[in-house]
Amino acid sequence: SNSSALSDLIIENISVGTVVSTEDGEDNVFGFASVLNVTTYKDKPCMKLLKQKIIESCPGKHKVEMETVLSGTTKRPAGIFLHGRMVNLPLEITLILHEQLVQDMDWAVDHAEGGEEERKSLNFGAFVILAPCTRDGASHSTIYKNFDDEVFSGNAEFTFPMDLSKLRRKGEGRSKTENEGDSDHVDVIVLTKDGHRTAMKELKTMIQV
């Protein structure tokens, strides 16, 4: 499936990625964060499909910009920013997870073994976050599963809902728990590098009170 193919890319993407896990030999992972370069993995079927569905879901006023971000022709590359964690992971650990990812990106740029070409491929200029959320049918508000996505959304260039039906395989229906008022959705959050760093400062301020 496409989700397992993306998981394989995250595991393969050793330069920019971090996990929160136990050290008891059980390999229990409580959280992860990774950024996949849309150009490096452009030939992977799961990346092709993901980019296609993002662009299909993008509203007209942002479509040209979205196509440019995902085109692989920008001065600095764009990355699909994927992160997730257990719901009861302490906020302090959530912050460390994101801070470690930033450190990974900065370290990878400074220490790229593949020379200038690899350094450029790791120096991301934009991030595309796929943020799971629900919609409140009464207020039409968006409630993000991860509160940090709300912070990222507040610093985004633009956001838009992604039609999950476009990603469901043929014959897959909505789950029995889904209804029109409160069902599972994904927002696409498009951030510049500056927007991401500003969001990180806000996260730190919120958590370290």
Buried (B, 14 or more C-beta within 10 A) or exposed (E): EBEEBBBEBBEEBEBBBBBBEEEEEEEEEBBBBBBBBBBBBEEBEBBEBBBEBBBEBBEEEBBEBBBEBBEBEBEBBBBBBBBBBEEEBEBEBBBBBBBBBBEBBEEBBEEBEEEEEBBBBBBBBBBBBBBBBBBEEEEEEBEBBBEBBBBBBEBBBBBBBBEBEEBEEEEEEEEEEBEEEBBBBBBBBBBBBEBBEBBBEBBEEEBEE
